Amino acid sequence: MTTDYELVVGLEVHCQLATATKIFCGCRTSFGDSPNRNTCPVCLGLPGALPVLNAHAVLLATRAALALGCEVHATSVFARKNYFYPDLPKGYQISQFDRPLATAGVIDVGDDATGTRPIGITRVHMEEDAGKSVHDRFPGYTAIDLNRAGTPLIEIVSEPDMRSAQDAGRYLRQLKQILEYTAVSDANMEEGSLRVDVNISVRRFGDRQLGTKTEIKNLNTFSGVERSIEIEYARQCTAIDAGREIVQQTMLWDGVRNEIRPARSKEGSHDYRYFPDPDLPPLVLTQAFIDAQRASVPELPRARRERFVSAGGPPAADAEQLTASSVLADYYEQVVATSRDAKRAANWVLGVVLAAVNARGGSIAVPPVSAERVGALIRLEADGTISNTAARQLFSMLLDEDAEPAQLAEREGLLKVSDDAALIAWIDEVFAEMPNEARRFLNGEAKLQGVLLGVVMRKSKGAADPRRLGQILAGRVG
């Protein structure tokens, strides 16, 4: 029974660094180019070609490690990881082994419900990517595209601290946010910028020794990670209950069939015959360089969420949504700066603004209405110059018109009307148009007040003061 066994999960995340060129040569890293276009003697592993380390890749890798709370080591060493596969042109991958760039980090996946839940990060090391085997281009053949060969990566290896698929999902979502906030990577999983290997084992509750692990390779969706963990956990528990031995092996996830299948026996580090790369000297970082990268790390998502809430802004759930990306959080802060009303700003950004973004199939990176104009609109609503209804009408106009909200409100006659004579005139017109509803309302059917008020608001094009309108309507009853 699965309830008898504890799940133990560790993740290896391969993240493409946001460089324009590869880690050891000047070839482009752009996605979607024609096959084998971005190659040269260095990334093809031709005799006599020597690697030269990309300084920008080192900068980004260092910044990522610091953002993850790691200790960045002054000296790290590149090693050759030897294995033979068609898309690895040199017959080895340049990576780091016993002396990685950074170690001992942490991501806290806890929340208000679960409390503190730290997941340790064992190491962050730099490496190059391999090429890509293409199995569906030519019937009966496998094609090789080496555009990705030599693309700069960092591998982020967690401790086996996760105890559920949900833990893994939370860890990955927070990790992705940190990488995006620090501009280390675009973390685009569809394009392969973020790929996950999942290590899974089970043990009986109370045991301290880890069970035999299996590894699920190259997952590129959060849902795939979570579902594959659940399926492999159940498989291992069933096998142990049946008296079968768990074999250390590499597995592949089939998201279409919702199943896992074995690929090959799992290698150990000794199988790769690591040794220091003779063509690359040790990577030596000065303390001044490390300090400069530490200073460049921006306010991270968790800290930003906590600041939003503690500053009297949105509740925790809304703050979580607002900090989903640094672009959205920046936009929200710009709206707050103009409107001077954090709660209204949160409601507008998460409601009307994002609805407009989604409806247009766009992105908040190119907002449908600038943050300054949304903030000015909220200010008009907050100080009573326009009604909530009028504010939303104006927002719809601002989607297609580059105007200031105050000027647009005046031009369209949407400035709030609180004058009793004007309000009474609108009410009288509505009563004349809806005599049955008016009579029932005046005879005490209070639920019709909202209906009548809504019709008056439409007649006034949202300009009527709804609070004063309600008072006048209520005064007519009885």
N, C-alpha and C positions, 0 to 999 in steps of 0.2 A: 504494500500500500504506500502511495506517495506520502501519506501523512507520517510515515515512520522515518523518512529521510530528509536530511537538510540539503538544500541546493546550494552549491558554491559556484560562483561565476566571477571570472576575470575577463576584461576586455582589452584587446589590442586595437587601437584606432590609428589608421594611416591617414594623415592629413596633408593634402597638397598645399605647399606654401605659395603665397600670392606674389610670385616673381614673374617677370616677363620672359626670362630665359632659364635654361636648365641648370642643374646644380653644378656641373663640371664642364659646361661648354656654353656657347652663345646661341644655341638653337632655341627657337620660340617654344613656349609652353601653351600656346593658344589651343582651345578646344575646337574640334570639328573640322580641322584642316584635312585635306586629302591625304590618304594613307602614305606614310613614309616620306612625307614632304619635309618634316622638321627633324632632319638627321644630319650627322656629320661624322667624320672619322672617330671622334671621341666617344659619342654615345653609341656608335656602332661597334666599338671595341676593336678597331682596326690596328694592326701592328704599328708601333711607334707613336701612336696618339696618346698624349698625356693629359690628365684631368687638371683643371684649375678651379678651385673652389669659388662659388658665387658668394660674394660678401653679403649681398642683401638677404640671401637665404639664411646665413648665419644670424643676421640681425633679427629676422622674423622668428627663427627657432628659439633664440634667446628670449625674446619678448614673450613668446607663448609659454615657455617654461617658467618664467617669473610670474606670469599671470596665474599659473596653476600652482603657485606656492612652492615651486621646486628650488633646490639648491643648484645653481649653475656652477659647474666646475671650471676652473681657470684653464685646465688642460683636458682635452678629450682626444680620442684617437679613432681614425677611420680604419675599418677592417674590411677584408674581403670575405663575403659569405658565399661559399662555393656550392653551386648546384647547377644542374643541366636541365634547361627547359627551352623550347624553341623561341620564346619571346625574350630570352635573356642573352643578348648577343655576345657578351664577353665570357659567358660561362660562370660568372660570379656577379654578385650585387655588392656595390660599395655601401656599407652600412657602418654602424658602430656596435661594439659588443661589450667587452669588459670595462671600457672606459667611455661611457656615454656622456653626452652634453650635460645632462641634468638628472637629478634623482630626488626622491622623497618629497613629492607634492601631495595635494589633497583637494578633493571637491566634496563639499557638504551637500548631500542630496536631501537633507531634512527640510521639513516645512512646518507650518504652524501646527499641523495635526501630528506629525511624527517626531518633531523635535530635531535635535542634532543627529545627523547620520553621515559621518565622514567616510568617504571612499578614498583609500590611499592610492597614490600614483607612484609606482615603482621607479619609472624612468621615462625620460624623453630623450630620444636620440634622433640624429639626422641620418637620412639615407636617400638613395635614388630609387625611382620606380622602375619596374620592368616594362616591356612592351605589352602588346595585347594580342591574344590569339582570337581570331575571328572565325567562327565555325559555320556561319550561315551565309557567307558571301559567294562561295563556289561549291556546288553540290559535290559531296564526296571528298572535299579537301578542307584543310584548315589553312587560313591565310594569316600572315603575321604583319601587324602594323606597329612599327617601332617609333611612332611619334611620341609616345609617352616614355620611352626608354630614357632615363636620365632626368626625368621630372623630379624636382626637389620635394621631399617628404619629411615630415617628422612622424615618428611612431610614438604614441602615448600608451604606455603599458600600465594598466591598473593592478593593484593588489587584488587577490581573490576575496574581496570584501562584500560582494553583492550576494544577496540571499533570495532574490526574486526577480522575475522578468521586469517588474515595475521599477525596482532599484536600477536595473540596467537602463531602462528607458529614461528615467530621471537623470541619471549620470550623463548619458549621451546628449540629452537636450541641453543640459547646463554646459557641457563641454563645447558643444556647437556654438552656443551663445557667446562663450568666452572667446573662442577663436574668431568669431565675427566681430565682436566688440573691439578686439585688439587689432583688427584688420590684418591678421596673420594669414587668413584664408577666406575664400568665399564659402567654403564648407558646403558646396553644392553636391549633394549626394547623387543626383541624377547624372552628373557629368564625371563622377568618380573622384571628386575632390575630398570626399570623406568616406572611407570604407572601414568596416568593422570586422574583426575576427573575434569570435566568442569561444572562450574556454570554459567547459562545463564539467563538473564532477558532482557526485552525491556521496553522502556519508550518513550513517545513522546519527540521530540527534544525540549529542553528548560525546561523540568521538572527536578526537583532536586531529587525527591523521587524515590528510586529504585522500579522496578516492582517485581512481584512475580517470584522467580527463580525456575528453574529446574536444576537437576544435572545429567550429563551423566557420568557413572561410568566406571572405569578401561579401559581406552583407551591406546593402546600401539603402536600407530604409529602417526607421525606428520600429515600425510595426513588424518587419521581418525579423529583426533582432528579438523582439519580445515573444513573438509567436514561436520562433525556432527554439528559444530557450525552454518554453513550456513543453514543446513536443519532445525535445531531447531529454529533458528531466523525467518525463513520464516513461520514455523508452528505457532509460537507465534503471529507474526504480523497478519496472516490470522485469527486466533482465536479471537483476539481483535477486528479486523474489523467486524467480524461476531457477535460481542456482547457476546462472550463466555468468561468465567473467566479462567485465567491461574491457574492451580492447582499446588501447590508445591509438586513435586514428583521426584523420582529417575528414570532415563531412562537408557536404554541399547542401545548401538550402534551395528548394524549389518552391518559389512563392506562388506559382500557378497551381501546382498540385497540393500545396500546403503540406510538404513532406520533406524529410531529410534523408539523404542517401550517402553511403560511404564513398570516399574518393580514393584514398590511399592510406597506408600506415603513416602514423605521425612521426616525423623526424625529431630527434633531439638536437641540442646545440652542437654536440660532437660530430653529428652527421654533416654539418656544414663546413667543418675544418676551417674555422675562423683563423685569420692571422692578420697582423697590421698591414695595411696597403703600402707597399714600398714606394709608390708614386706620390703619396700624400704625406706631408709632415704632420705631426700632431697639431691640432687646432688649439692655439693659445689665445685666450681672451684676457685683456687687461681689466682690472677692477673698475677703471674709469668707464670702459665700454659697458660692462655689466650694469654699473650704476645708471648710466645714461638710458639703457633699455628699461630698467626698473622705473625710471622717472617717466618714460613714455607710455607706461601701461595706464589706460584710462580707468575711470570709475567702472567697476564691473557690475554685471546685472544684479547680483544679490544685494550689493551695497546700494545700488540705485533704487531698487524696489523698497528697501528699508527707508531710504531718505524720502521717497515719495509719500510713504504712509505716515512717517513720523512728522512730516511737515504739514500735517492736517489735510492731506490730499485725499486720493481715492482709497477705498478699502484694499486689503491685501490681494484679493482675487483680481481686481481691476489693475492694480500695480503690476501684477504678474503679466497680464496681457500687454500693458503699455511698455514693458521692458523686454518684450519678445524679441525685438531687434533694436539695435542702437539707433537706426534711422527713425523708427517710430517713437522711441523715447525722446530723441532730440526734437522731433516735431511737436510732441506734447509739451515739452519744456518751453518751446518758443510760443506756443499758444498760451501757456500759463503766464509767461512774461508780459504778454500784451493784455490778456484779460484780467490778470490779477485775481483769478478765481480757479483754484486747482481742481475742485470737485466738479464744477460745471465744465471745465476744460476736459477732464477725463471722460465725462458723459458724452460730450460732443465728439471727441476724437474716436472713442470706441463705438459710438453709435452712428451718427450722421456721416462723419468723414470717412470712416472705413467702409460703410455701406456704399458710398459714392465711388471709392477706390475699387471695390469688388464689382460694382455694376459696370464700371468702365473697363474692367479687366486690366487695370494698371497696377501701380505700385506706389506706396507712400513715399518712396524715394523721389517720385515726381508727383507731388500731391495735386489733387484736383482744384483745391483752393489753398492759397498760401497760409501758413500758420499765423502770420500777422493779421490777415483779413478775418480769419476765423476768430482770433482773439478779440478783434474789434467788434465783431458781431456779438460775441458772448458778453462783452462789456455793455453793449446797447441793451441786451436782454436783462442783464443783471441790475442795471440802474433804472429799469422801468421805462426806457425810451421806446422800446418795442415789445410786443408780446412774444411769447414762446412760438406761437403759430406764425407770426410775421417773421420771426428769426429764421424759421425753417423755409419759409417762402423765399426769403432773401438768399439763403444759402443755395437754393436751387438756381436762382438767377446768377449767383456768383460763379457757378460752374461754367457758365458760358460767357460771362461778361467781366472784364477787368475793371472793376469799379470799387470805390470805397463803400463799405456797408452803410455808413451814415448818409452819404449822398444818395445812394440807391433807395434807402428807406424813405427819404424825403420826396424823391422823384416819383416813387410808386404810391405815395400816400399811405405808407405803412407805419408812420409814427403813431405811437399809442394814443388813442382818444379816450380821455377820462371825463370829458365834459358830459354832464348828465343829460342835457338837452339832445345832444347827438345820439347818445346811447338809447334814450327813450324813443327817439324817432325810428331807430333801427328795430327796436323791440315792437313798436306799433306796426311797422311794415310786416314783420314776421307773423305777428298775431293775425293780421288781416289775411295773410297768405295761407295760414294754417289754423283756421277757426276751430276745428274739432280738437286739435291738440291743445290750443290755447284755453279752450273752455274746460277741458279735463284738468289741465294744470291749475287753473284758477279755482277749481272746485276741490283742490287738495291732492291731486295725483302728482306727488313731489318728484317721482322718478323722471317725469317729462322735462324737468328743469334743464338737465344736461342736454337733452335733444334740442330744446329751444335755444339754449345758449350756443350750441354748436352751429345752428343755422344762422344766428345773429353774427357769430364770428366769421362765417363764410361770407355773409353779406357785407361785412365791414372789411373784407379781405385781410382779416387778421389784425386789424388796427384797433378794434375795441378792447378796452381794459377788461379782461375776463373777471377779475376780482370785483370791480365795481358793478359790472354787468350782472353778476350773480346776486349781489346785494339788492339791486333794483328789482330783479325778477322775484326774489324771495319776498320783497316788500309788497308785491302785488297779490300774494296769496292771502285768502281770508278776508 
